[in-house]
Every structure is written in structure tokens, then in C-alpha cells.
Amino acid sequence: MKPKASTVAQKLLNLYRQAHVIIGGWGAVNPVFVDEATPDVLSALAELPTGKLLAKHIENLKSGKTPMDSIERDLLPYGGMMAESVVNINLSDSQWNELQSAILNFTPDQDGLNRMEQLPIVKSFGVEWIQKIRSLISVKHPELSQHWATVDQTYNAYMRWNTANDLISNPLTDRARAQLQADMLEYETYLPMFGEEGTKLLEKLRLSVSSLKHDNTNNS
């Protein structure tokens, strides 16, 4: 069955936001954008946060204005600030050794995340530590990228798990339900990692989204 345009649009947007840590960079993700961005997907992108920037980038690729291994500076995700900020971060050899040891010995569970977050070097990156360290590794120590992917995946899984439990434990506002709908692909990716409990939780979220769609139909 062909995926919905909104599902493809969200997938492309995730690639766009993570291009700086994907092996091959823009040269790897741009062909995906061109191949999968049908007119209905481009329309769906326009409805998503920062989606208009990606839609413009795809138009530039298709017209030949932008080379397939590049992107215009003013269309970079996060305004290009993420990539620029990490290049200016310099860690000492001992800090790199501490970070590398933590990454190589990481266990993909809540205890592993807690230990990682308590490291002084990790705390120094602030609340955006997962994104900043990911970017820093991709620029300066790409050999650690595959190991960091396990940390990244575990972080995202537990973040979605905790957020999902919070959502179903409290009455949903219209804004929260709309955000849930936009993030559903993320929940569908990570919640099954928690086995039967994760699957049951995902079904509860889907029911919330279905009720949102039902309410919108009734109000139209």
C-alpha cells in the first residue's frame, strides 16, 4: 500500500534535519528528496514546521539550481547554526577519552542514559546534548558515529515512551493532540521497541489521533 503523502513528508523532513550526521551528507539525502517528493508530498511539507524550507530546497534540486551534493545556505536546517556551533567546540584529549569510553561502553537502557547524562562533559553541552554531541562526532570523530547512533536511538525511544505516557495520563489539549498527530511516525518507530507494553501504548495514541480526525470531520 502506498504511504500517505503526510507520512512521506515527515520522513523527508526528518532526513533534512539529520542530514549533517548521515554518512554522505547532502549527496546521500538529496536524491531521496527528488525521488520521493511528489506534488502531494510537497503540499504536505508546506504544512509542517520548517517544511517550506525543505520544499524550496527540493524545487531547487529538481530545477538544477542546486547541485545534488549541496544546499543553499539560507535553506539549511536550524539556520545552519547547529553545524557552525559544533565546529567551534574544542575538547581536550582527556575529555574526548572520557566521552569515547562512555559511548563505547553504553548500555541501551534507562540506566545507560542516566549514566551518560551524569558525565561532566555531557552536562557541559546543556539540554541539547544529544544533538550537539551527534553533530560534533560527525565532524571530528566520524568513526564513533555508528556507536553514537545507539545512544541516539535509546534517547529517542525513552523520550517518546515518557512523552506518550504523559499524553495518555492527562486530558489532551487541541494543540497537544495536533502535535501528537504530527509526531505519530516517531512513536510508531520507537514504541514497538518496548514490546507488548509499547504496542499497547501506541494503540492508545492512535485512538487519540483518530478521535482528533473524527472531531475535525464533525466540525467541518
Rosetta blueprint (number, residue, H / E / L):
1 M L
2 K L
3 P L
4 K L
5 A H
6 S H
7 T H
8 V H
9 A H
10 Q H
11 K H
12 L H
13 L H
14 N H
15 L H
16 Y H
17 R H
18 Q H
19 A H
20 H H
21 V H
22 I L
23 I L
24 G L
25 G H
26 W H
27 G H
28 A H
29 V H
30 N H
31 P H
32 V H
33 F H
34 V H
35 D H
36 E H
37 A L
38 T L
39 P H
40 D H
41 V H
42 L H
43 S H
44 A H
45 L H
46 A L
47 E L
48 L L
49 P L
50 T L
51 G H
52 K H
53 L H
54 L H
55 A H
56 K H
57 H H
58 I H
59 E H
60 N H
61 L H
62 K H
63 S H
64 G L
65 K L
66 T L
67 P L
68 M L
69 D L
70 S L
71 I L
72 E L
73 R H
74 D H
75 L H
76 L L
77 P H
78 Y H
79 G H
80 G H
81 M H
82 M H
83 A H
84 E H
85 S H
86 V H
87 V H
88 N L
89 I L
90 N L
91 L L
92 S L
93 D H
94 S H
95 Q H
96 W H
97 N H
98 E H
99 L H
100 Q H
101 S H
102 A H
103 I H
104 L H
105 N L
106 F L
107 T L
108 P L
109 D L
110 Q H
111 D H
112 G H
113 L H
114 N H
115 R H
116 M H
117 E H
118 Q L
119 L L
120 P H
121 I H
122 V H
123 K H
124 S L
125 F L
126 G H
127 V H
128 E H
129 W H
130 I H
131 Q H
132 K H
133 I H
134 R H
135 S H
136 L H
137 I H
138 S H
139 V H
140 K H
141 H L
142 P H
143 E H
144 L H
145 S H
146 Q H
147 H H
148 W H
149 A H
150 T H
151 V H
152 D H
153 Q H
154 T H
155 Y H
156 N H
157 A H
158 Y H
159 M H
160 R H
161 W H
162 N H
163 T H
164 A H
165 N H
166 D H
167 L H
168 I H
169 S H
170 N L
171 P L
172 L L
173 T L
174 D H
175 R H
176 A H
177 R H
178 A H
179 Q H
180 L H
181 Q H
182 A H
183 D H
184 M H
185 L H
186 E H
187 Y H
188 E H
189 T H
190 Y H
191 L H
192 P H
193 M H
194 F H
195 G H
196 E H
197 E H
198 G H
199 T H
200 K H
201 L H
202 L H
203 E H
204 K H
205 L H
206 R H
207 L H
208 S H
209 V H
210 S H
211 S H
212 L H
213 K H
214 H H
215 D H
216 N H
217 T H
218 N H
219 N H
220 S L
